Amino acid sequence: MMGILTALISGALMSIQGVFNTDVMKQTSLWVSTGWVQISAFLVCALAWLFTGRDNVGALIQVDHKYALLGGVIGAFITITVMKSMDKLGPSKAVMLIVISQLIVAYLIELLGIFGVEKQPFEWRKVIGMVVAIAGVVIFKWE
């Protein structure tokens, strides 16, 4: 139950953040707004680290899969692409496409067992679910 609640909160926060970031981008620029997002996120994390204990500061050196350290770099590109898509499509259409893309890529990661994820068997019901989600986007966008 806690996982479901956390995922729902995450989705809501991503939508709100995308709208906020896009508003800042319109008033400044893509790079200023993206930089602000990354700097402010770093400051929040640094403060949380200071108040919750400063354990494992050297642990990043010991990360087995060094490619996993690119998450922050990917985060910058996520910020940029979310802002640009929301600017061009509006929040609801952009988020629907973002979620479908996340679903497809996550399923491929599971199917192929890449990035240290346990490989999962192919299931038609999951493919059908994705097709239904894509159909939902088409219906939502249909004018």
C-alpha positions, -999 to +999 in steps of 0.1 A: +000+000+000+028+024+009+044+018-025+012+027-043+007+058-023+043+069-029+040+063-066+007+084-067+024+112-048+054+110-072+032+113-102+013+142-088+045+160-079+060+154-113+030+170-130+031+200-107+069+203-111+066+202-148+041+230-148+062+251-125+094+245-144+077+254-177+064+286-162+099+295-151+113+286-185+089+309-203+099+338-180+137+331-181+152+305-205+156+268-208+190+267-193+183+292-165+152+272-154+169+238-158+199+251-138+176+264-111+158+231-108+191+212-105+207+236-080+176+238-058+173+200-058+210+197-048+204+222-020+174+203-006+194+171-007+224+187+009+203+201+037+185+168+042+219+150+043+231+175+070+200+170+092+196+132+088+232+121+093+263+122+072+268+085+068+282+069+036+296+101+020+323+080+003+299+053-008+295+067-043+331+056-051+320+020-042+290+019-066+294-013-086+277-001-118+293+032-126+267+039-153+241+043-125+259+075-114+245+091-146+211+094-130+217+131-122+228+138-158+197+120-170+177+141-145+188+173-162+176+160-196+143+148-180+138+184-167+145+198-201+123+174-221+094+177-196+094+215-199+096+215-237+069+189-241+046+207-216+052+239-234+043+224-268+015+200-258+001+212-225+004+194-192-021+166-197-011+155-232+026+157-223+022+137-191+002+110-208+029+105-234+057+107-208+039+080-187+034+057-217+070+061-227+081+053-191+059+022-192+072+009-225+109+015-216+104+000-181+089-031-196+117-034-221+142-031-192+124-059-174+121-081-205+158-077-213+170-078-177+193-048-182+208-024-157+208-050-130+171-056-131+159-092-128+148-105-162+110-111-165+091-133-190+071-118-218+034-114-210+008-106-236-015-090-210+012-063-203+015-056-240-023-053-243-023-030-213+002-007-231-019-008-262-050+002-242-030+031-226-019+043-261-055+040-273-065+062-243-040+089-254-055+088-289-090+091-275-079+119-251-062+138-279-090+132-305-108+164-315 
